[in-house]
Amino acid sequence: MISFSVCKQKCFNLNIQLAYVDNFIIENEHIVNRFLDFWIGSSYQLVGYLIGEVQLGIKENIVVIYEPSQKSAENSVSFQADSNEEIVDEL
């Protein structure tokens, strides 16, 4: 008899850190497709900041995904020095 509990992942809880909007829309499908194509094609982790405009505090219109300087691997991402960090923080 095979025990499936050996393959079962441990349970975990996600703590909500920020919750600004109820939903978001992406202005142009090519923005998200380019971001996802890298992840799907490489299986590497990738971090991107969703930048857009919040309307009425409940809905965000995403206009760009900014990818900070990073070194990606299958199980991790490490951030590198980013010359655009101050500009992105202002957005």
PyMOL commands that set and color helices and strands:
alter all, ss='L'
color gray80, all
select helices_A, chain A and resi 4-6+29-42+85-90
alter helices_A, ss='H'
color red, helices_A
select strands_A, chain A and resi 23-26+49-55+59-66+70-72+77-79
alter strands_A, ss='S'
color yellow, strands_A
deselect
rebuild
show_as cartoon
